Amino acid sequence: MLQGILPLLCAVLLLSGCLRREPPADVTIINGGEPGSLDPALVTGQVEMRVVQGLFEGLTRLDPKTARPVPGLAESWEISPDGRVYTFHLRTNLAWSTGEPITAGDVVYSWIRALNPATASVYAGQLFCLKNARDFNTGKIKEPSRVGVQAPDALTVRCDLDHPAACFPDICALPVASVVPPSAIEKYGDRWLMAGSLPVSGPYRLVYWRLNDKIRLQKNPRYWDAANTRSEVIDLLPVGSANTALNLYESGQADIVWDKDLVPGQLMDVLIRRPDFHAFNYLGDYFIRINVTRKPFDDPRVRQALALAIDKERITKKITRAGERPASHLVPDGTANYLAPEGLGCNPARARKLLAEAGYPGGRGFPRFEYVFSASAGGGDKVHENIAVELQQMWHDELGLQMDLRQLEAKIFYAAQTRLDFDLSRSSWTGDYDDANTFLGIFTGDDGNNRTGWKNARYDALIREANEQTDLKTREKLFQQAETLLVRDEVPIIPLYFYVGLNYFDTNRIQGVYANVLDKHPLQAIRKISREPRVESRGPNRQ
């Protein structure tokens, strides 16, 4: 696919417009690093997803306050008594930004495209609840007409599921389920995002994407809910440096800064007390992936020993310092209808015993190995590096192991994860919806987000069985058994801590950003209520 070069191609969009003086944006947001793609079928990170969900919409969309699914392109839907058939009814006033009507056939096209193995969508697994979707994605069946998404007429989408899925409306709000323009894709192929007048289905259209400068979005007047799209123009800046982000905000050149990684760590204790810095718990965690296809990490005892030797509280108190909670399990506390089982705690003595049982007493004979982490863009805070150094020290002191650190630029890092070109790797995951499956489902053997090489038939069966349940307690127990396999018995991952969200903006000037468990903030809800300079902002070293 051309995902890696799309930013370079998109950088030349509307070049003539780039040379003219342009009006200021209504809202300017510092969004993190440069997106890797704006194709809904290909995006995997929050940086890309925030933009994509402004450009393309699905049958449902997220409520900005609750992050729960609400009607999007579909105004209503019915569910069959057995929970296996969803019938969506599209709005009658839907149109692409270029004026053509959006139809049920466009929905079917978009989903089949995401499931097509040639698209190589990492998130295609989210649609596997559709009948025959998994087999189509893996090439076992070739006929897209056998996949459980059909268009009986121009305004109706029928979805036949393999099993009841209460979270299906949540899945319909994910970028991978967004409706994309068949005409542009068929005309331009992989270059469709370069179309000078890109047809979009969401609240904003793409004005341009200038590499290392900004993404500019403008209100889509043909969006079905344009009357409630709050800002005319939004700029999203690709800033990876926490110091740069803070300086742009303090000088009034940015209105909102997403993400805790864009808060200078050395100023955290001061900044977190300011009224325009907003901390909140959300469903996300930081963990280590282990490549179980490489020796000696194919031995669960080795993986357990690594987990037991980590003092996670030392990491949260010494490095992250924003109230993060050490994690022994993957699914965060507070996830709906689920209480996670406890995983492995900190027990260096047991870790040494397990390592000796695996044939490496005191670390003797254990090969030197690598821990891979992504670089902080633009000279940003070195959280990943600092955590890596701390892990290196712990495993040396407690187990006698020698670990090298390998820092990679972000895009190369994610590509290396996908290829399993690592021994151990820093990782993170934020929930796509409020359900345990959004965390546990990604570690099934055929999910594109697994990236550990770990496959366990028992685990996969438990996840499938859990997702077939309508009784929430039975479902919870099955998920708990699966998570016990993941974090206690097999340990292809090591959870480190649960995230604390932290963004900054002045509530006297910005409306429409709400703390929610998914840290999702639809762009169409955001607006500036004052253009006056920020009056209560103080420099980071003043109290």
Beta strands, then each sheet from edge to edge (+ up, - down):
strand 1: 27-30
strand 2: 60-62
strand 3: 69-71
strand 4: 74-79
strand 5: 85-90
strand 6: 149-153
strand 7: 156-160
strand 8: 204-210
strand 9: 214-219
strand 10: 233-237
strand 11: 256-257
strand 12: 277-290
strand 13: 325-326
strand 14: 369-374
strand 15: 403-408
strand 16: 424-430
strand 17: 493-504
strand 18: 510-511
strand 19: 527-528
sheet 1: 8+ 9- 10+ 1+ 11+
sheet 2: 2+ 3-
sheet 3: 4+ 5- 7+ 6-
sheet 4: 13+ 17- 12+ 16- 14- 15-
sheet 5: 18+ 19-
end
